[in-house]
Amino acid sequence: MGTKSLTEIVVSARFAGKRPEDFIDFRSDTWAALRERATRRLALMRQKNDGALNAETTAAVRGRIAELKEFLALEFSAPED
């Protein structure tokens, strides 16, 4: 069992009992800008995935697609019990 860093301690205390996304204002201009950027990046990654790629590059692109989809889903995620 390792020692926690100062950052881990601060983050743990700040988010105790909550998810980080509970602190995001999904109606803000900042979120709208982030959503727009992620949506554009997702379209680009999907287009790239449709091209002729080797197995390693395909896996990397699909990983990025999955992360972008997960990020965009934050807005619609149900609170955990």
Secondary structure, 3 states (H helix, E strand, C coil): CCCCCHHHHHHHHHCCCCCHHHHCCCCCHHHHHHHHHHHHHHHHHHHHHCCCCCHHHHHHHHHHHHHHHHHHHHHHCCCCC
